[in-house]
Amino acid sequence: MAKKRVFRVAGQSVPAGETRDLRLKISEQFTGDPIAVPIRVMRAKKRGPIVFVSAAVHGDELNGMGVIHDIMYGPQLHLIAGTLILVPVVNVFGFETLSRYMPDRRDLNRFFPGTKNGSLTSRVAYMLFEEIARHSDFGIELHSAAQPRTNFPNVRGDLKNADVRRLAWAFGCELIIDGKGPDGSFRREATKAGCPTIILEAGEPLKIEQDAVEVGVRGVHNVLRELRMIEGEPVRPTYQVRITRSTWVRAEVGGILRFHVRPGDPVEEGQRIATNASVFGERQNVLRAPCDGIVLGMTTLPMVKPGEPVCHIAVPSRSLKSLRLAAARVTGGKKRRHRTGALVQNLARSETETMPGRGSYGKEQRKES
């Protein structure tokens, strides 16, 4: 917890009880002019945890920026304790060019904690890590899917860490994915350095989607309530599912896809995921679920080549039958401060067939290739 009444970041002091908009210099342009990351620091008068919320570590993932904008410009957030660091755009280079990557074609989210005298990406990672992660007690990263994909809202973190587990459950997503994250990722290295960090994955890149923004804003507020930094109790979903494993369904042949499922749908082994047809409309094959699970993410591009990812399936540790029964129970007895989300509604459906009419080519051909 913060012990000093004056908090310093980006070379500037922010006294208790004040809010400041700062710019952290991370590099320079060809002209020698500074390149800086925008940061808002909000401090309560009462001491408490220091929490960072960051977005757009991949420059084309804009939903997180939308979340932080809503927190900044929506109903006034009244901190009763602690310090909140808001970083709406981490990768300002990629943000300017609508690119996931840095100018040296590296992924910033594989270079933390960075090095002071390394490559451009490594230096930027170092500056951000030293100024943000090392000054914070907890962290929340906001992500979207990579192009051309979309993700059903889910929180990810190393659930073996008690503090990460606390944040992940408090955030309030229906799907919680257990994992440390890739080597060099911001959340993995921040957690390792003593700043327990979770991430939200929601929606598509290059968009600000209202549904994803609502999930993110509610989740950040939930974490701040859990840490007693703002008043109120967390608004939790009626049911949450922990995931420890996932698998990808990949295209077997090239062609044009018609989808039979959506993100958040439960699927059973053998259920149709997508029909793949040639440009002349001749069906080439049907992609089916390799196991029971929940659709975590999907491609948004209907054209595929062999081996390209089509559908990401989260594999719960419990059977779909038990999840459906549990979902049906909780939807029948909703409590105050609980909400019924899309996943619970899908699980609680009485019918379990695939709904073949959705996005299909019409009549099934007699023989599958």
Secondary structure by P-SEA (a helix, b strand, c coil): cccccccccccccccccbbbbbbbbcccccccbbbbbbbbbbbccbbbbbbbbbccccccccaaaaaaaaaacccbbbbcbbbbbbbcccaaaaaaaccccccccccccccccccccccaaaaaaaaaaaacccccccbbbbbbbccccccccccccccccaaaaaaaaaccccbbbbcccccccaaaaaaaacbbbbbbbbcccccccaaaaaaaaaaaaaaaaaacccccccccccbbbbbccbbbbbbccbbbbbbccccccccccccccbbbbcccccccbbbbbcccccccccccccccccccccbbbbbbcccaaaaaaaaaaaaacccccccccaaaaaaaccccccccccccccccccccc
